[in-house]
């Protein structure tokens, strides 16, 4: 089959539009599309496995679909696979693997994994500790409006860690974060 057709059937079954409702919520149709390499559908399937929607809840099942999509370059899947490795949910915990997957997503311009890379470089978890790298990744995320990264940059400028200590710059970043409720 046709990937689009499988996705359409999955949507119909999930939303009960014109078809008899079934217990799997359309998951079987999504799986057929996912098995043909549709990265977005693979990423969607992780919701079913994480939340007991149409299939028995399985962290390992969610990770399977994260990995399938992540291996195709799906940035959200790469980020969440990094989270899985960081937390040990569905996989053996590994700070190194978390950092690897965060990097792949961050390199595509996504701010959440950029912020996470800042944290792990600051702490030296899975990577060699580097305040300079932490600030680099915080700045990339902060420039995209990530409030926590803006706050971390404020701290860096206030303390002078790996950047020239400048109170005015610190205040600017704190204000940007505060304007977002952080």
MOKAFEN-V469912 format. One record per residue. N is the residue number from 0. PHI is phi in degrees with one decimal (* if undefined). Layout:
n=N phi=PHI
n=N phi=PHI
This chain:
n=0 phi=*
n=1 phi=-88.4
n=2 phi=-56.8
n=3 phi=-59.8
n=4 phi=-64.8
n=5 phi=-61.8
n=6 phi=-62.6
n=7 phi=-58.6
n=8 phi=-63.9
n=9 phi=-60.2
n=10 phi=-63.0
n=11 phi=-59.8
n=12 phi=-68.0
n=13 phi=-65.4
n=14 phi=-97.5
n=15 phi=58.7
n=16 phi=-101.9
n=17 phi=77.6
n=18 phi=-133.9
n=19 phi=-67.4
n=20 phi=-67.2
n=21 phi=-126.1
n=22 phi=-67.1
n=23 phi=-82.5
n=24 phi=59.1
n=25 phi=88.6
n=26 phi=-57.7
n=27 phi=-61.5
n=28 phi=-74.6
n=29 phi=-61.1
n=30 phi=-63.0
n=31 phi=-65.5
n=32 phi=-67.6
n=33 phi=-63.9
n=34 phi=-63.7
n=35 phi=-91.6
n=36 phi=94.0
n=37 phi=-78.5
n=38 phi=-61.7
n=39 phi=-64.6
n=40 phi=-66.9
n=41 phi=-57.7
n=42 phi=-65.7
n=43 phi=-60.2
n=44 phi=-60.8
n=45 phi=-60.2
n=46 phi=-63.1
n=47 phi=-59.2
n=48 phi=-74.6
n=49 phi=-73.8
n=50 phi=-117.9
n=51 phi=59.1
n=52 phi=-109.6
n=53 phi=88.1
n=54 phi=-142.2
n=55 phi=-65.5
n=56 phi=-55.5
n=57 phi=-155.8
n=58 phi=-62.6
n=59 phi=-65.0
n=60 phi=-63.8
n=61 phi=-61.6
n=62 phi=-63.0
n=63 phi=-55.8
n=64 phi=-74.9
n=65 phi=-55.9
n=66 phi=-63.0
n=67 phi=-58.3
n=68 phi=-71.6
n=69 phi=-62.6
n=70 phi=-63.4
n=71 phi=-94.7
n=72 phi=92.3
n=73 phi=-71.5
n=74 phi=-62.6
n=75 phi=-62.2
n=76 phi=-64.8
n=77 phi=-61.0
n=78 phi=-60.2
n=79 phi=-70.1
n=80 phi=-66.8
n=81 phi=-59.9
n=82 phi=-61.3
n=83 phi=-59.1
n=84 phi=-66.3
n=85 phi=-67.4
n=86 phi=-93.8
n=87 phi=77.6
n=88 phi=-88.5
n=89 phi=89.3
n=90 phi=-145.9
n=91 phi=-68.4
n=92 phi=-57.7
n=93 phi=-155.2
n=94 phi=-63.3
n=95 phi=-65.7
n=96 phi=-68.0
n=97 phi=-58.6
n=98 phi=-62.0
n=99 phi=-61.5
n=100 phi=-73.7
n=101 phi=-59.4
n=102 phi=-60.4
n=103 phi=-61.3
n=104 phi=-73.6
n=105 phi=-63.7
n=106 phi=-65.6
n=107 phi=-89.6
n=108 phi=95.9
n=109 phi=-84.9
n=110 phi=-72.8
n=111 phi=-61.7
n=112 phi=-69.4
n=113 phi=-63.0
n=114 phi=-61.1
n=115 phi=-60.7
n=116 phi=-63.5
n=117 phi=-56.2
n=118 phi=-61.8
n=119 phi=-72.8
n=120 phi=-68.8
n=121 phi=-63.5
n=122 phi=-90.0
n=123 phi=70.5
n=124 phi=-99.0
n=125 phi=85.2
n=126 phi=-142.8
n=127 phi=-70.1
n=128 phi=-58.6
n=129 phi=-155.6
n=130 phi=-64.5
n=131 phi=-64.1
n=132 phi=-66.2
n=133 phi=-58.5
n=134 phi=-64.2
n=135 phi=-55.8
n=136 phi=-73.5
n=137 phi=-59.3
n=138 phi=-63.7
n=139 phi=-60.7
n=140 phi=-73.1
n=141 phi=-63.1
n=142 phi=-64.0
n=143 phi=-99.3
n=144 phi=90.2
n=145 phi=-76.2
n=146 phi=-61.0
n=147 phi=-65.1
n=148 phi=-67.0
n=149 phi=-61.8
n=150 phi=-62.3
n=151 phi=-62.4
n=152 phi=-65.1
n=153 phi=-58.0
n=154 phi=-62.6
n=155 phi=-59.6
n=156 phi=-71.6
n=157 phi=-69.8
n=158 phi=-92.1
n=159 phi=76.3
n=160 phi=-80.0
n=161 phi=66.0
n=162 phi=-138.7
n=163 phi=-65.8
n=164 phi=-65.6
n=165 phi=-145.2
n=166 phi=-61.3
n=167 phi=-62.1
n=168 phi=-66.0
n=169 phi=-60.2
n=170 phi=-61.2
n=171 phi=-58.2
n=172 phi=-68.8
n=173 phi=-61.3
n=174 phi=-64.3
n=175 phi=-61.4
n=176 phi=-65.8
n=177 phi=-65.2
n=178 phi=-61.9
n=179 phi=-99.9
n=180 phi=93.9
n=181 phi=-88.8
